[in-house]
């Protein structure tokens, strides 16, 4: 059960990482979101948090860079 959840999460991270602005931003956001989601809601939270982190990461990085200039 845990192995299939981890493989699903890894596949989702790779898929979402390939469609972003930069791969590093998407994968980093997915990892942070998945870690946070796993702490809050377990395996389901990890999947949802990873997807949300991958989608939101480029805009967060962009705004952070603007704010520090």
C-alpha distances in whole Angstrom, upper triangle without the diagonal:
4,5,5,6,9,10,11,12,14,15,17,18,20,21,23,24,26,28,29,33,32,28,28,29,26,23,25,25,21,20,22,21,17,18,20,18,15,18,19,16,13,10,13,16,14,14,18,19,19,20,23,24,24,26,28,29,32,34,33,34,37,38,38,40,43,43,44,46
4,5,5,6,9,10,11,12,14,15,16,18,20,21,22,24,26,27,31,29,26,26,26,24,21,22,22,18,17,19,18,15,15,17,16,13,15,17,15,11,9,12,14,12,13,16,17,16,18,21,21,22,24,26,26,29,31,31,31,35,36,35,37,40,40,40,43
4,5,5,6,8,10,10,12,14,15,16,18,20,21,23,25,26,29,28,24,24,25,23,20,21,22,18,17,20,19,15,16,19,18,15,18,20,18,14,11,14,16,14,14,17,18,17,19,22,22,21,24,26,26,29,31,31,31,34,36,35,37,40,40,41,43
4,5,5,6,9,10,10,12,14,15,16,18,20,21,23,25,28,27,24,24,25,22,20,21,22,18,17,20,19,15,17,20,17,15,19,20,17,14,11,13,15,13,12,16,17,16,17,20,21,20,23,25,25,28,30,30,31,34,35,35,37,40,40,41,43
4,5,5,6,9,10,11,12,14,15,16,18,20,22,23,26,25,22,22,23,20,17,19,19,15,14,17,15,12,14,16,14,11,15,16,14,11,7,9,11,9,9,12,14,12,14,17,18,18,20,22,23,25,28,27,28,31,32,32,34,37,37,38,40
4,5,5,6,9,10,10,12,14,15,16,18,21,22,25,23,20,20,20,18,15,16,17,13,12,15,14,11,12,15,14,11,15,17,15,12,9,11,13,10,9,13,14,12,14,17,17,16,19,21,21,24,26,26,26,29,31,30,32,35,35,36,38
4,5,5,6,9,10,11,12,14,15,17,19,21,24,22,19,20,21,18,15,17,18,14,14,17,16,13,15,18,16,15,18,20,18,15,12,13,15,12,11,15,16,13,14,18,18,17,20,22,22,24,27,27,27,30,32,31,33,36,37,37,39
4,5,5,6,9,10,10,12,14,16,17,19,22,22,18,19,20,17,15,17,17,13,13,16,15,12,15,17,15,14,18,19,17,14,10,11,13,11,8,12,13,11,12,15,16,15,17,20,20,23,25,25,26,28,30,30,32,34,35,36,38
4,5,5,6,9,10,11,12,14,16,17,20,19,16,17,17,14,11,13,13,9,10,13,11,8,11,14,12,11,15,16,15,12,9,10,11,8,6,10,10,8,9,13,13,12,15,17,17,20,22,22,22,25,27,27,29,31,32,33,35
4,5,5,6,9,10,10,12,15,16,19,18,14,15,16,13,10,13,13,10,10,13,13,10,13,16,15,14,17,19,18,16,13,14,14,11,10,13,13,10,11,14,14,12,15,18,17,19,22,22,22,25,27,27,28,31,32,32,34
4,5,5,6,9,10,11,13,15,18,17,14,16,17,13,11,14,15,11,12,16,15,13,16,18,17,16,20,21,20,18,14,15,16,13,11,13,14,11,11,15,15,13,15,18,18,20,23,23,23,26,28,28,29,32,33,34,36
4,5,5,6,8,10,11,13,16,16,13,15,15,11,10,13,12,9,11,14,12,11,14,16,14,15,18,19,18,16,13,13,13,11,8,10,11,8,8,11,12,10,12,15,15,17,19,20,21,23,25,25,27,29,30,31,33
4,5,5,6,9,10,11,14,13,10,11,11,8,6,9,9,6,8,11,11,9,12,15,14,14,18,19,18,17,14,14,14,11,9,11,11,7,8,11,10,8,11,13,13,14,17,18,18,20,22,23,24,26,28,28,30
4,6,5,6,9,11,14,12,9,11,12,9,7,11,12,9,11,14,14,13,16,18,18,18,21,23,22,20,17,18,18,15,13,15,15,11,11,14,13,10,13,15,14,16,19,20,19,21,24,24,25,28,29,30,31
4,5,5,7,10,13,13,10,13,13,10,10,13,13,11,13,16,15,14,18,20,18,19,23,23,22,21,18,18,18,15,13,14,15,11,10,13,13,10,12,15,15,15,18,20,20,21,24,25,26,28,30,30,32
4,5,6,7,11,11,9,11,11,7,8,11,10,8,11,14,13,13,16,17,17,18,21,22,21,20,18,17,17,14,12,12,12,9,7,10,10,6,8,11,11,12,15,16,16,18,20,21,22,24,26,27,29
4,6,6,9,8,5,8,8,5,5,9,9,8,11,13,13,13,16,18,18,19,22,23,23,22,20,19,19,16,14,15,14,11,10,12,11,7,9,12,10,11,14,15,15,17,19,20,20,23,25,25,27
4,6,9,8,6,10,11,8,9,12,13,12,14,17,17,17,20,22,21,23,26,26,26,25,23,22,22,19,17,18,17,14,13,15,14,10,12,14,13,13,16,18,17,18,21,22,22,25,27,27,28
4,7,8,8,11,11,8,11,14,13,13,16,18,17,18,21,22,22,23,26,27,26,26,23,22,22,20,17,17,17,14,12,14,13,10,10,13,12,11,14,16,16,17,20,21,21,23,25,27,27
4,5,6,9,8,6,9,12,11,11,14,16,16,17,20,21,21,23,25,26,26,26,24,23,22,20,18,17,16,14,12,13,12,8,8,10,9,8,11,13,13,13,16,17,17,19,22,23,24
4,7,9,7,8,11,12,12,13,16,17,17,19,22,22,23,25,27,28,28,28,27,26,24,22,21,20,19,16,15,15,13,10,10,11,9,7,10,12,11,11,14,15,15,16,19,20,21
4,5,5,7,9,10,11,13,14,16,17,18,20,22,22,24,26,27,28,28,26,26,24,22,20,20,19,16,15,16,14,11,12,12,10,8,11,13,11,11,15,16,15,17,20,20,21
4,5,5,6,8,10,10,12,14,15,16,18,20,21,22,24,26,26,25,23,23,22,19,18,19,17,14,14,15,13,10,12,13,10,10,13,14,13,14,18,18,17,20,22,22,23
4,6,5,6,8,10,10,12,14,15,16,18,20,21,23,24,25,25,23,23,22,19,18,19,17,14,15,15,12,10,12,13,10,9,13,13,11,13,16,16,15,19,20,20,21
4,6,5,6,8,10,11,12,14,15,16,18,20,21,22,23,23,22,22,20,18,17,17,15,12,13,13,9,8,10,9,6,6,10,9,8,10,13,13,13,16,17,18,19
4,5,5,6,9,10,10,12,14,15,16,18,20,21,21,21,20,19,18,15,14,14,12,9,9,10,7,5,7,8,6,7,10,11,10,12,15,15,16,19,20,21,22
4,5,5,6,9,10,10,12,14,15,16,18,20,20,20,18,18,17,14,13,14,12,9,10,11,8,6,10,11,9,10,14,13,13,15,18,17,18,21,22,23,25
4,5,5,6,9,10,11,12,14,15,17,19,20,19,18,19,17,14,14,15,12,9,11,12,8,8,11,11,8,10,13,12,11,14,16,15,16,19,20,20,22
4,5,5,6,8,10,11,12,14,16,16,18,18,17,17,14,12,12,12,9,7,9,8,4,5,8,7,5,8,11,9,10,13,14,14,15,18,19,19,22
4,6,5,6,8,10,10,12,14,15,16,15,14,14,12,9,9,9,7,4,6,7,5,4,8,9,8,11,13,13,13,16,18,17,19,22,22,23,26
4,5,5,6,9,10,10,12,14,15,14,13,14,12,9,10,11,9,6,9,10,7,8,12,12,10,13,16,14,15,18,19,18,20,23,23,24,26
4,6,5,6,9,10,11,13,14,14,14,15,12,10,11,11,8,7,10,10,7,9,12,11,9,13,15,13,13,17,17,16,18,21,21,21,24
4,5,5,6,8,10,11,12,12,12,12,9,7,8,8,4,5,7,7,5,8,10,10,9,13,14,13,14,17,18,17,20,22,22,23,26
4,5,5,6,9,10,10,10,9,9,7,4,6,7,5,4,8,9,7,9,12,13,12,16,18,16,17,21,21,21,23,26,26,26,29
4,5,5,6,9,10,9,10,11,9,6,9,10,8,8,11,12,10,12,15,15,14,18,19,17,18,22,22,21,23,26,26,26,29
4,5,5,6,9,9,11,11,8,7,10,10,7,9,12,11,10,13,15,14,14,18,19,16,18,21,21,20,23,25,24,25,28
4,5,5,6,7,8,8,4,4,7,7,5,7,10,10,10,13,14,14,15,19,19,18,20,23,23,22,25,27,27,28,31
4,5,5,4,6,7,5,4,8,9,8,9,12,13,13,15,17,17,18,21,23,21,22,26,26,25,28,30,30,30,34
4,6,6,9,10,8,8,12,12,10,12,15,15,14,17,19,19,19,23,24,21,23,26,26,25,28,30,29,30,33
4,6,9,10,7,8,12,11,10,13,15,14,14,18,19,18,19,23,23,21,23,26,26,25,28,30,29,30,34
4,7,6,4,7,10,9,9,12,14,14,15,18,19,19,20,24,25,23,25,28,28,27,30,32,32,33,36
4,6,5,6,9,10,10,12,14,15,16,18,20,20,21,25,26,24,26,29,29,29,32,34,33,34,37
4,5,5,6,9,10,11,13,14,15,17,19,20,21,24,25,24,26,29,30,29,32,34,34,35,38
4,5,5,6,8,10,11,12,14,16,17,18,20,23,24,23,25,28,28,28,31,33,33,34,37
4,5,5,6,8,10,10,11,14,15,16,17,21,21,20,22,25,25,25,28,30,30,31,34
4,6,5,6,9,10,10,12,14,15,16,19,21,19,21,24,25,24,27,29,29,30,33
4,6,5,6,9,10,11,12,14,15,18,20,19,21,24,25,25,27,29,30,31,34
4,5,5,6,8,10,11,12,14,17,18,18,20,22,23,23,26,28,28,29,32
4,5,5,6,8,10,10,11,15,16,15,17,20,20,20,23,25,25,26,29
4,5,5,6,9,10,10,14,15,15,16,19,20,20,22,24,25,26,29
4,5,5,6,9,10,13,14,14,16,18,19,20,22,24,25,26,29
4,5,5,6,8,11,12,12,14,16,17,18,20,22,22,24,26
4,5,5,6,9,10,10,11,14,15,15,17,19,20,21,24
4,6,6,8,10,10,12,14,15,16,18,20,21,22,24
4,6,7,8,10,12,13,14,16,17,19,20,22,24
4,6,6,6,9,10,11,12,15,16,17,19,21
4,6,5,6,9,10,11,12,14,15,17,19
4,5,5,6,9,10,11,12,14,16,17
4,5,5,6,9,10,11,12,14,16
4,5,5,6,9,10,11,12,15
4,6,5,6,9,10,11,13
4,5,5,6,9,10,11
4,5,5,6,9,10
4,5,5,6,9
4,5,5,7
4,6,6
4,6
4
